[in-house]
Amino acid sequence: MGDGGLLIGIVGKPNSGKTTFFNAATASEAKVADYPFTTIEPNVGMAFATQLCVCKEFGVKDNPRNSLCIDGIRHIPVKIIDVAGLVPDAWRGRGLGNKFLDDLRQANVLLHIVDASGSFDADGRPLGKPGMWDPLKDIKFLEEEIARWFFQILKRDWEKWARRIEVEKLDTAEILAERLSGLGIKSLHIRRVIEDLDLNPEKPRSWSDEDLFSFAKRLREISKPIVIVANKIDIPIAEENYERMREAGIDAVPASALAELALIKYTEKGIIKYVRGSDHFEILKPNALSDRERKLFAKIEELLDKWKGTGVQKAINKAVFEVGQMIAVYPVEDPSKLSDKKGNVLPDVFLVKRGTTVKEFAALIHTDLAKTFLYAIDVRTKKKLSEDYVLKDRDVIKIVAAGARG
């Protein structure tokens, strides 16, 4: 356990820099011991959400097990999936459409990597030079494509299901949640959309195709929210397009996945020192760099200075904490030493959904803990917390359970 069930899907058309982003996000700084992913399929990797670790606040030297702490920044593993490139009419099965949509099923948040330089057409074919394509079209198209896919799934046997709901007086949200469970959609998502669109849940046969498409669209927004990444921001025209996105009310993250990948690779070689998400780096072995590499790092330095980072880490953090609404919680066994049974200081941090109660958190750590749960202790205030206490970001807690019963 460690990723709180959050799965980030990286989406976009071919040649948008999707795979570069995936490689930059998953290039490992170090192997994390006992990491909970037992099998990682080829297109699923491990990225990190980062936040200020609580170690500095408590004035302790930590030794994390399920995460990393680098210069006081906690790196918390999250699962990330690189989804097949999306082309127009994927929902009809064009290109790798079916593969794309299947890969997407379990993702909770999508990172849409957009080629902000506009160098490729809708199918990802090169256009000769940057600026020949409007990246705003890519944003609209991807949202439309996924909504059409949702609509198609809903539409299948709609009459039959709608009739059954009306005749047997069934709960529309429960029935639809059952039908859409493969998409990671829950009944609470459906209830919210029905309410938002003012649809009659008791008479689903009265919903028009237009209603159903609006329903599909809104359902996607709630169940699979999208973070737009304006990639290739280092190409001059990309900045202009990014400004146009902002004017259109699109809250995009400007990024250069290529710059991030270079920084990580040269850090792994020990030539530079760089911490993910930072807006600076240090060259440790200047003599190991060729003239071309020196020029490259001078350009990267300008980029970091201008955008306060490469944007890759910002995009992941936005997907996890802001859009995915996750918080980080640090459980400890010994509140005075902030350690586990073996003496490891602040060993674990877990990402859980905002709104999680301390008893639900206990169940996530171990099912037995929830069964024998008595109360928790807030390590900062030393206060007892009842089972319905709602956890806050960066809470450090001790869970107190009755003697381990089999």
N, C-alpha and C positions, 0 to 999 in steps of 0.2 A: 504494500500500500504506500502511496506517496504522491501520486499525481491527482488524487481526489476525483479520478474519473474524467478529468478534462482532456479532451482530444482536440488538438488544433489541426485543421485541414488547410494545406497550402494549395490554393487554386489559381488558375489563370490560363490564358491561351498559350500555345507553344511560343518559345523565344521571348517570354516576358522576364526571364531571369528567375523563374520559379525554382529550378533545381539548384542554381547558385545560392539562392536564399536558403533552401533546405540544407545545403552543404555547410553554409556559413553558420546556420542556427544549430546544427548538430555536430560540428567539428568538436571533438571532445577535448576539454582542458585537462581532464584527468578521469580515470575510471572511478566511478562511485561504487564503493563496496556494497555488497548485498542489495544491489538495485533491484526493485521489484519486477522489472519487465523480464520475464523468463525467456520469452522468444520475441525477437524483433524481426518482423517481416522486412524484406528488402527495402520497401518504401516507407517504413515506419522508423522513426529515429527518436532521439532524446534531445530536446532543447532545454534551455534553462530560463525560468522566470527569475528576475533578480530584484532584491530589495535590501534596504539597510538591515543588517543582522542585529539582533538584540544584544549581542556579546559586548559591544562597546558601552551600551547603556548600563549594563550590569558590571562592567569592568572586569570581564573574565576572558580567559583564552579558551575558545571552544574547540572541540574535536568532533565535527559532524560525521555521521554515518551515512544518512540517506541523501545527503546534499553536500555542497561545498561552501566554504567561507573563504573568500579571497579579498584581502585588504578591507575586512569589515563589511563586505557585500555578500549576502547569502544567495547562492545559486541553487534554485529549487528545480529539480527535474520535472519536465512536462513532456507528454507524448505528442509527437508531431507527425503528420502523414503527408507525404508528397503525392498529390492526386494527379492522375493522368491529365495532360493538357486538354483544355476545353475548346472545342470549335463550334461554330454556329450549327444549330439543329442536333446537338449532342443528345437532347431529350428524345429525339427520334431514333437514336442509335448511330448517328453519323460519327465518323472518326472512332475514337475510343470512348464514345459517349456512354455506353453502358458500363464500361469499366470505371469511368470517371464518377458516374453517379453511384455506383456500388461502393467505391472507396469512400465516398462522401457520407454514406449513411450514418456512421457513428460519430462523426465530428460534431463538436458542440459549438465551436467558433471557427469561422473561416478567415484566413488571411488571403486577400485577393492581391496577388502580385501583378501590378499594372506596369507595362513598359511606358513610363512617362515621357520617353523621348520620341514616341510615335514612329518607330523605325520599321514596324512589321504590320501586315494587314490582319484582317479578322482571323485568318487561318494560321497566322504566324509566319507568313512568307515575307522575305526581305523586300523592302521597297526602294532600296538604293541609297537613301540618306534619311537621317532623323527629320522629324517634323512632317512627314508625308501622311501620317495617320493620326486621327484624333483619339487619344486615350480615354476620353470621356465616353466614347462609344463602347469601349471594352467594359466599363463599369456597368453601364445600363444593360448591355447584352448578357453579362454573366448573371445578373440578378433575374432577368427575364427568363433565361435558360433554366435556372433551378426552379423558379416558380412554375414554369410549364411542366417540368418533371413532376413536381408535387401535384399539380392539377391533374396530370395524366393518371397518376396513382389513385387520386380521389375519385376521378370520373369513372374508373373501371368499376362496373357493377353498382354504380351509384344508385340507380333506380331501385334495385333489389334491396340494398341496405336501407335506403331512405324509407321504403315501404315497410320494411320489417320494424324499424324504429317507431314509426307511427302506429302500426297495427298493434305491436306488443308493448307500446308505451315504454320503450327503452331509453336509457340515458345516452343522448347523442355523443357527448364528449367521451364517455367510456368506450362506446362502440368504435368511434373513429380512432381513439388512442390505441385500441387493440389492433385495428387495421394498419395504423401507421407506426406501430412500435418499432419496426425495423429501421425507421428513420430517426430513432431516438426521440420521438415526440411523445409528450405526456399529456394526460387529460387536462392538467392545469393550463398548458399552452392553448389547448383547443377552447376551453371555457373562456379564456381571455380574448381570443380572436372573435368568438361568437358575440361576446359582449361589445368589443371594439367596433364590430361591423353592424351591430344591432340586427343580427339574424335571429330567426325564430327556431330555437333548438328542438321544439316539439313538432315542427313541420318542415323537416329537411327537404321534402319533395317540392316545397315552394321556393327553394333556392334556385335562382337562374344560373346559367353557365357563367355569367358575368360575376354573380355572387361567389360562385365556387372558385373562380380564378382569383378574385380579391382575397378570398379566404386562404387560398394556397400561397399567395404572395405574402400576406401578413403572417401566416404560419411560419414561413421561411425566415422572416425578419426576427421573429421571437425565438424560434428553436435553433436557428443557425445564423446568428448575427455575423456580419462581415466587417472586417477591418481592412480598409483600402491602404495598400502600400504603393506609394509613387516611387517605383524603383528606377535605377539609372539616373538619379538626380544629378550625377556628375556631368552628364551630357548637357551642354548649354540650353538647348530648347526645352529640356525637361522641366526646368525651373519655371518657365513661362506657363507650361501646361499644368504644373502644380498650382500656380496662382489661379489659373482658370478653374481648377477643381475647387479651390477654396471659395472663389466667387460663386460657384454653383452650389455652395453649401455642403460640399463633400469634405469631411474631416479626414484627410489622408495623412499618412506618415511618410515624409520624404526620406528616401533611403538609397544606399548603394550597397547591395549585397556583395558585389565584387570587391569593394574596399574592405568590408568586414572579413571576407574570406582571406584576403591577402594578409590582413593584420593577424588573424588567428594562425594561419600557416607559418608566418615568420616568427610568431611567439613560440609555437611548438618547436621550431628549429633553434630557439634560444637567441635569435638575432635581435629581436626587439622585445620590449615588455609592454603588454597591452592587456587590460582587463575589459571583458565584454561590456559594451554599453558606455564605455568611457569616452571622453571627448579629447583624449590625448594619448600618446604612446611615447616610449623612450627607446632610442636606438642604442642597444648594448654593444653591438659589434659593427661599428661603421665600416671597418675594413673588409667585412664579409659581403658588402653590397657593391654591385656593379654601378656604373653611371646611370644606366637605365633604371635600376632599382631605386637609386637615390632620387631620381626625378619622380618616380612613381610615389615614393613616400612623401615627397614635398607636396605633390598634388593631394594625397590623402590627408596631409596635415591641414591644407587649406579647407578641404571638405569638412573635416571634423570641427574646425574652427567656425565655419559658417553655419553648419547645421547642428552643432553640439552633439556630434556622434554620427555613426553610419546609418542609424535608424532601424537596424535589424533588431537590436535588443528592445528599443522603444516599442516596436510593433508587437513583439512577443508579450512584453509586459502589459501593453494596452489590451491585447487579446485575453490575457489571463485575469488581470486585476480589475480592469475597467469594464470591458464588454462581457467577459466570462464571469464577472462578479465573484471571483475567488478571493479568499483571504488566507494568510499564512498563520498557522498556530503551532507553537512549540510545546510539546508535552515533556514533563520531566518527572522522575521518580522521587528525587531528593530536592525539595524546594530550597534548602539552605545552600546546597552545593550546585544547584541547577544541573544535576547529573542523572544518568540512568543507574541501574543496579551495578553496572560494571565501572562506574565512575567517569564515564564519558560525559563531558560538559556540553550542554545544549546539543545532544546527539541528533535529534530529529526535528524536522519541520514538515508539516503537512498542509497541502492546499485543500481547502474545503469551501463549499459554496457559502456565500454570504447568507446569513439567516440560520446557519446550522447551530443546534443547541449543543451544550456540552455532553449530554447523554448520547445524542446522535453521533457526536465525535468519538465518544468512547467505543461505540459499536463499530465505527470505521477502523479503529485501531485493532480491536479484537472483540468478537461477538460476546465472549464470556464477560468482558469488562462491563458491557451494557447490562447484562443479566444481574451482575452483582454490584452495580453502581450504587454508591451511597451519596457522595457529593464530590465537588472538585474544589481546589484551592487556587485562587488567583495569586500567583507568586509575587506580583508587585505589591498588592494591597494586603496580602495574607487573609483576605476575606474568603469565607465559605461560599461556594456557588451551588445553587440548587440545580436539579437536572434540566430545568427549562431555561437556564441562563443562555442567552444568545451570544455566541463567540464574536470577538472583535479581531480585526487584523493585528497581528503581532502579539496576541495574547500568549503569555507563558503560564501554563497550568499544570497542576498535579491532579490526577484522577484518583480518588479514594474509593476502593471497592471492598466488599466484604471478603473475608478469607477465601482464597481460591477454592471454589467448589467445582468438582469435576464436571 
